[in-house]
Amino acid sequence: MTRKTVIENTPSMTLIEVWKTSIRKTLIDVKKEFNEWIDVFTNKFVKSLNKIEHSKELSEFAYFDKHLSGEVLKL
């Protein structure tokens, strides 16, 4: 009877295993894509900040930035 039950349930067990593996793969793919999106966004954000920092409007504050960086290092 045990043998019969195992044989009858083997297709279901295989289906569940395939389904579980597929779900895990999908989650890993989503995680990778999400991390890539975050990296791209972060890089764009940093580039835009660099452009702002080096703009003519902020050049007068360069001294203060260097001064504050020095103060932070002293701490």
URGILIN-V183989 format. One line per field, one symbol per residue. phi: phi as a letter, one per 20 degrees, with the letter a starting at -180 (. if undefined). psi: psi as a letter, one per 30 degrees, with the letter a starting at -180 (. if undefined). burial: + if it has 9 or more other C-alpha atoms within 8 Angstrom, else -. A space follows every 50 residues. Layout:
phi = ???
psi = ???
burial = ???
//
This chain:
phi = .fgfffffeggfffffffffffffffffffffffffffffffffffffff fffefffeffegfffffffffffff
psi = eeeeeeeefeeeeeeeeeeeeeeeeeeeeeeeeeeeeeeeeeeeeeeeee eeegleefefgeeeeeeeeeeeee.
burial = -------------------------------------------------- -------++----------------
//
